[in-house]
Amino acid sequence: MTILDRLYHSAQILWMFSVQGGERHFLVRAKSTWRFKLVEELADGSRLVTLYASAGARRKNPGMPRTVLVRAVPYSDRDHNKQFLFTSLLDPEKYPAEEIRGLYHKRWEIEIAWSELKVTMKADDRPLRSKAPAGVLQELWGLWLAYNLVRVDMVKLADRLGVEPLRLSFKRCLQQTELAVVPLALVGKLPSELDDVSHLLNPPRRPGRRYPRLVKSRASRFSSKTPHRMALFRLKEAA
């Protein structure tokens, strides 16, 4: 499953998922400019629709059809704006609409992954040490390989504990893995092999928290006119 940003609004990109074979699927929030036609209303409130591909996209991809069949799942954002999620998961019984909506809310997990790669796993102040293109690619592949090895072990541990892998602390699991591979380590076990893993668990997440974006006030050498000071100012004027 690939969760796409609304920037990727091309029917061509969505069609590419269906022709790559295997269980490859997409999930994306629809834009108001998308043209689609209703095909069938489904029992869970979602609907099957066809997206229209542009003539330019079909010229670039001769095998691309004029329309792409997707499933539109009704969705309300936190401001209660009615929108649709488009997905290639067409079966409403196998993939309930409520689960698809919940999955879309997890799209920001990628930002946590980037932070783990760029901050938690960084050994020094430099993001990459190599100055040659081939060396940069080698470092990146090594970094991604190490990251995924830790994540695989976290999935095994989460399965043993009966919790979601996101409940585990990546930083602590990484440190435990480093101990396991360093010679003469005090604890020569991977996280998934440990008996006591309480220190690797994070508290449960608190869903529904929201922090609205605010415009920061510009720094000024003058004191701000708070309501209290404005009241004193008006009293002086009246006197």
Residue pairs with C-beta under 8 A, 6 or more apart in sequence:
1 25
1 26
1 27
1 103
2 17
2 24
2 25
2 26
2 27
3 26
3 27
3 28
3 103
3 104
3 106
3 107
4 13
4 26
4 27
4 28
5 28
5 107
6 28
6 29
6 30
6 31
8 28
9 28
9 31
9 33
9 34
10 57
11 51
11 52
11 53
11 54
11 57
11 68
12 53
12 54
12 57
12 60
12 61
12 64
14 26
14 28
14 51
14 68
14 70
14 86
14 88
15 53
15 61
15 64
15 65
15 68
17 24
17 25
17 26
17 88
18 24
18 68
18 88
19 63
24 88
25 87
25 88
25 89
26 86
26 87
26 88
27 85
27 86
27 87
27 89
27 100
27 103
27 104
28 85
28 86
28 87
29 75
29 83
29 84
29 85
29 86
29 104
30 36
30 72
30 83
30 84
30 85
30 86
34 51
34 86
35 51
35 52
36 49
36 50
36 51
36 52
36 70
36 72
37 49
37 50
37 52
37 67
38 47
38 48
38 49
39 47
39 48
39 49
39 50
39 69
40 47
40 48
41 47
42 48
42 71
42 92
43 92
44 92
44 96
44 97
44 98
45 73
45 74
45 97
46 71
46 72
46 73
46 74
46 92
46 97
47 71
47 72
48 69
48 70
48 71
48 72
48 90
49 69
49 70
49 71
49 72
49 86
50 67
50 68
50 69
50 70
51 67
51 68
51 69
51 70
51 86
52 66
52 67
53 64
53 65
53 66
53 67
53 68
57 64
58 64
58 66
69 90
70 86
70 87
70 88
70 90
71 86
71 87
71 88
71 89
71 90
71 92
72 84
72 85
72 86
73 84
73 85
73 86
73 87
73 97
73 100
73 101
74 82
74 83
74 84
74 97
75 82
75 83
75 84
75 85
75 101
75 104
76 82
76 83
77 83
78 210
85 100
85 101
85 104
87 95
87 100
89 95
89 100
109 166
113 147
116 147
116 170
116 171
117 143
117 144
117 147
118 127
120 170
120 171
120 174
121 143
121 146
121 147
121 174
128 136
128 139
128 140
129 135
129 139
130 136
130 138
130 139
149 177
150 170
150 173
150 174
150 177
151 165
151 170
153 173
153 177
153 190
153 191
153 192
154 165
154 168
154 170
154 173
154 191
154 192
155 165
156 192
157 168
157 173
157 191
157 192
157 197
157 200
158 164
158 165
158 167
158 168
160 192
161 197
161 201
163 201
166 205
167 201
167 202
167 204
167 205
168 191
168 200
168 201
168 202
169 200
169 201
169 202
172 199
172 200
173 191
173 200
176 187
176 190
176 191
176 194
176 200
177 190
177 191
179 185
179 186
179 187
179 188
180 187
180 188
180 189
180 190
187 194
191 197
191 200
194 200
217 224
223 229
225 233
